Amino acid sequence: MRREGRKKPWLAVLLSLFFPGLGQLYNGQFTKAVSIFAIVIVVNILSREPLEVFFEFADTSTLEDLPRATLTLVVGYSLATLFIAGVSIYDANVTAKKINLEIEEKRS
């Protein structure tokens, strides 16, 4: 029996783990994938300067001398990135399973 149109939830999860939004693209959710890509890119652009300062301090002096605002931004952007990745992974998995369930319901 062919399973045309069915999705592999593990593959959707793996793709989203590799880069948030790829699982949505695999599931055929183009708009959602582009939105997630855009959010990830914006977060990465915003975190560039604080990360440069962070690594500059890490190479030349102790982290105790690092401005607290920079550390706060680095931690905040890191947590935002992890949150986006987690939501993307969860959504890709749930959506792939939902697509498969809808295909099975149409066949019965």
Residue, then its C-alpha position, 0 to 999 in steps of 0.5 A: m500500500r502506497r502512503e502518498g502524501r504521508k509525512k515522517p514526523w521524525l524527519a520533520v523534527l530532524l529538519s527543524l532541529f537542524f534549522p528552525g522552519l525546515g520541518q514546516l517547509y517539509n510539511g508544506q507550510f511555506t508561510k509558517a516556514v518563512s515566518i520562522f526563518a525571518i524570526v531566526i534571522v532577526v534574532n541572529i542579527l540582533s545578537r551579533e553585537p552583544l556576542e562580539v562584545f562577549f567574545e572580546f571580553a572572554d578573550t582579553s579579560t574576566l567575564e566579571d568585567l563584562p557589562r551586565a547589559t551585554l550579558t543580559l542580551v546574550v542570555g536573552y537572545s540565546l533563550a529566544t533562539l532555544f524557544i523558537a527552535g523548541v516551538s518549531i520542533y514541536d510544531a513540525n512533529v504535531t503537524a506531520k502527525k496531523i497530516n497523516l491522520e487527515i490522510e487516514e481519515k479520508r481513506s476510511 
